[in-house]
Amino acid sequence: MAIPVLYKFVQDTIKKQVGNMYLWPKTLEVPIMDPSKASKRPVGILLVKVVRAQNLKKKDLLGKSDPYAKLKMTDDKLPSKKTSVKRSNLNPEWNEDFKFVVTDPENQSLEVDVFDWEQVGKHEKMGMNMVLLKELPPEETKVLTLNLLKTMDPNDIQNEKSRGQIILEATYKPFKEEDMEKESVDGVDEVQKAPDNTPAGGGLLFVVVHEAQDLEG
């Protein structure tokens, strides 16, 4: 005659052990990329030549300023790109070329800042402006003369003060469909085709966590 309590315990133990043999392994999902940004693949490149600046206002009490330009795409986590520093020059000429990855030409802008380089202390901003990519005709080089502003606030009365201009040449080159897999630019690795014997469909990534140390509760 079976003992009810012991019988139930044995049955529950058997069900648990047998059940574990047929359960899928437990998984831990680790997000590798923000889903909202996963679809933002490069759709083109922006070619920019920083030609020169003119009529800059000196920031140093003694002597002229040492200007350089700093460029960055909005919504881009890559570091800003900089021109060389032109010593003691309020009308510097650079003629330096840069490339930028474009992921959203309708909403992205190129931010341009001009700074006065300082050997000691913070570099002082001489002015700024922005270029809207949606205003650049594809495959057409535009010569842009940008007035340097204090801020991008249209109501800022400090923007009425003259700070000089910076001249750029900008060309937006959208990728053609056949280029989407092979174009390589600064900050983006070239996409390579998988070997011919690679099975169709998705892959599987195995991650083995061996240990953790010095955890705090």
C-alpha positions as CSV (number, residue, x, y, z in Angstrom):
1,M,0.0,0.0,0.0
2,A,1.5,3.3,-1.0
3,I,2.0,6.1,1.5
4,P,0.1,9.1,0.0
5,V,2.6,11.8,1.0
6,L,5.6,9.7,-0.2
7,Y,3.8,8.6,-3.4
8,K,3.0,12.2,-4.3
9,F,6.6,13.3,-3.6
10,V,8.0,10.5,-5.8
11,Q,5.6,11.3,-8.7
12,D,6.4,15.0,-8.6
13,T,10.1,14.3,-8.6
14,I,9.8,11.9,-11.6
15,K,7.7,14.4,-13.6
16,K,10.2,17.2,-12.9
17,Q,13.2,15.2,-13.9
18,V,11.6,13.7,-17.0
19,G,10.2,17.1,-18.0
20,N,13.6,18.7,-17.8
21,M,14.9,16.2,-20.4
22,Y,12.4,17.5,-23.0
23,L,12.4,21.2,-22.2
24,W,14.3,23.6,-24.5
25,P,17.4,25.1,-22.9
26,K,16.8,28.3,-21.0
27,T,18.0,31.4,-22.9
28,L,19.2,34.8,-22.1
29,E,18.6,37.5,-24.7
30,V,21.3,40.2,-24.8
31,P,20.4,43.2,-27.0
32,I,23.3,43.9,-29.3
33,M,21.8,47.0,-31.0
34,D,19.0,49.4,-30.3
35,P,16.1,48.1,-32.5
36,S,15.1,51.7,-33.3
37,K,18.6,52.2,-34.9
38,A,19.0,48.8,-36.5
39,S,17.3,49.9,-39.8
40,K,19.5,53.0,-40.2
41,R,22.0,51.6,-42.7
42,P,24.1,54.0,-44.7
43,V,22.4,55.4,-47.8
44,G,25.1,57.7,-49.1
45,I,28.1,59.8,-48.3
46,L,28.6,63.5,-48.0
47,L,31.8,64.9,-49.5
48,V,32.9,68.2,-47.9
49,K,35.8,70.4,-48.8
50,V,36.5,73.1,-46.2
51,V,37.8,75.8,-48.5
52,R,38.5,78.8,-46.3
53,A,37.1,81.3,-43.8
54,Q,37.1,85.0,-44.1
55,N,36.7,88.1,-41.9
56,L,37.0,86.2,-38.7
57,K,37.0,88.2,-35.5
58,K,40.0,87.8,-33.3
59,K,39.6,86.3,-29.9
60,D,43.0,86.9,-28.5
61,L,43.8,90.2,-26.8
62,L,47.3,90.2,-28.2
63,G,47.8,89.1,-31.8
64,K,45.4,87.3,-34.1
65,S,43.5,84.1,-33.6
66,D,44.5,80.5,-34.6
67,P,41.4,79.1,-36.2
68,Y,40.4,75.6,-37.1
69,A,37.1,74.1,-38.2
70,K,35.3,71.2,-36.6
71,L,32.7,69.2,-38.5
72,K,30.2,66.6,-37.4
73,M,27.0,64.9,-38.7
74,T,24.0,65.1,-36.4
75,D,22.8,61.7,-35.1
76,D,26.3,60.3,-35.6
77,K,28.3,58.9,-32.7
78,L,31.5,59.0,-34.6
79,P,34.1,61.6,-33.4
80,S,34.1,65.1,-35.0
81,K,36.5,65.8,-37.8
82,K,38.9,68.7,-37.7
83,T,40.9,70.8,-40.1
84,S,44.4,71.9,-39.4
85,V,45.1,75.0,-37.3
86,K,46.1,78.1,-39.1
87,R,48.2,80.3,-36.9
88,S,47.7,84.0,-36.6
89,N,45.2,84.2,-39.5
90,L,41.8,85.7,-39.7
91,N,41.3,84.7,-43.3
92,P,42.6,81.1,-43.3
93,E,42.7,78.8,-46.3
94,W,42.4,75.0,-45.7
95,N,41.2,73.2,-48.9
96,E,40.9,70.0,-46.8
97,D,38.5,67.2,-47.8
98,F,36.3,65.1,-45.5
99,K,33.8,62.2,-45.9
100,F,30.7,61.6,-43.8
101,V,28.3,58.7,-43.6
102,V,24.7,59.6,-44.3
103,T,21.9,57.5,-42.9
104,D,18.9,59.9,-43.0
105,P,19.3,62.6,-45.6
106,E,15.9,64.1,-44.9
107,N,16.7,64.9,-41.3
108,Q,20.5,64.9,-40.8
109,S,22.6,68.1,-40.9
110,L,26.3,68.9,-41.0
111,E,27.3,71.0,-38.0
112,V,30.3,73.3,-38.7
113,D,32.1,75.1,-35.8
114,V,35.1,77.3,-36.0
115,F,37.3,77.5,-32.9
116,D,40.3,79.6,-31.9
117,W,43.0,77.1,-30.9
118,E,44.6,77.7,-27.5
119,Q,47.8,76.0,-26.3
120,V,46.6,76.3,-22.7
121,G,43.0,76.3,-21.6
122,K,39.7,75.8,-23.5
123,H,39.5,76.5,-27.2
124,E,37.1,79.4,-27.8
125,K,34.3,79.1,-30.3
126,M,34.4,81.8,-33.0
127,G,31.1,80.8,-34.6
128,M,29.0,78.0,-36.1
129,N,26.4,77.1,-38.7
130,M,24.6,74.0,-40.1
131,V,24.0,72.6,-43.5
132,L,20.7,70.7,-44.1
133,L,21.3,67.7,-46.2
134,K,17.8,67.8,-47.7
135,E,18.8,71.1,-49.3
136,L,21.7,69.5,-51.2
137,P,20.8,68.2,-54.7
138,P,22.2,64.7,-55.1
139,E,25.4,64.3,-57.2
140,E,25.7,68.1,-57.5
141,T,28.6,70.1,-55.8
142,K,27.3,73.2,-54.0
143,V,29.6,76.0,-53.0
144,L,28.2,77.3,-49.6
145,T,29.2,80.6,-47.9
146,L,27.9,80.3,-44.3
147,N,27.7,83.2,-42.0
148,L,29.1,82.2,-38.6
149,L,26.6,82.6,-35.8
150,K,26.7,82.5,-32.0
151,T,24.0,79.9,-31.8
152,M,21.4,78.3,-34.1
153,D,18.6,80.0,-32.2
154,P,16.9,82.3,-34.8
155,N,15.8,84.6,-31.9
156,D,19.3,85.0,-30.4
157,I,20.1,88.7,-30.8
158,Q,23.8,87.9,-30.6
159,N,23.6,86.4,-34.1
160,E,23.2,89.9,-35.4
161,K,26.9,90.5,-34.7
162,S,29.3,89.8,-37.6
163,R,31.6,86.8,-36.9
164,G,32.9,86.2,-40.5
165,Q,32.1,83.4,-43.0
166,I,33.2,79.9,-43.8
167,I,33.2,78.6,-47.4
168,L,32.5,74.9,-48.1
169,E,32.0,72.7,-51.1
170,A,29.5,70.0,-50.4
171,T,28.4,67.0,-52.5
172,Y,25.8,64.5,-51.4
173,K,26.3,61.1,-53.2
174,P,23.5,58.6,-52.5
175,F,24.4,55.0,-52.9
176,K,23.0,53.2,-55.9
177,E,21.2,49.9,-55.2
178,E,24.1,47.8,-56.4
179,D,26.5,49.8,-54.3
180,M,24.7,49.2,-51.0
181,E,26.7,46.0,-50.3
182,K,30.1,47.1,-51.4
183,E,30.6,50.8,-50.7
184,S,33.1,51.5,-47.9
185,V,33.6,55.0,-46.4
186,D,35.1,56.4,-43.2
187,G,33.6,54.7,-40.1
188,V,31.8,51.9,-42.1
189,D,33.4,48.5,-42.8
190,E,33.0,47.0,-46.2
191,V,30.2,44.4,-46.3
192,Q,31.5,41.1,-47.7
193,K,29.4,38.3,-49.3
194,A,29.2,35.1,-47.4
195,P,31.0,32.0,-48.8
196,D,29.2,30.1,-51.5
197,N,28.6,27.0,-49.2
198,T,27.0,29.1,-46.5
199,P,23.5,27.7,-45.7
200,A,20.5,30.1,-46.4
201,G,18.8,31.6,-43.5
202,G,19.9,33.1,-40.2
203,G,22.9,32.1,-38.2
204,L,23.4,31.2,-34.5
205,L,25.7,33.0,-32.1
206,F,27.0,31.0,-29.1
207,V,28.2,33.0,-26.1
208,V,29.8,31.2,-23.2
209,V,30.1,33.1,-20.0
210,H,32.9,31.5,-18.0
211,E,32.8,33.5,-14.8
212,A,32.2,36.9,-13.2
213,Q,34.3,38.6,-10.6
214,D,34.0,41.3,-8.0
215,L,30.2,41.6,-8.3
216,E,28.4,43.8,-5.9
217,G,25.0,43.2,-4.6
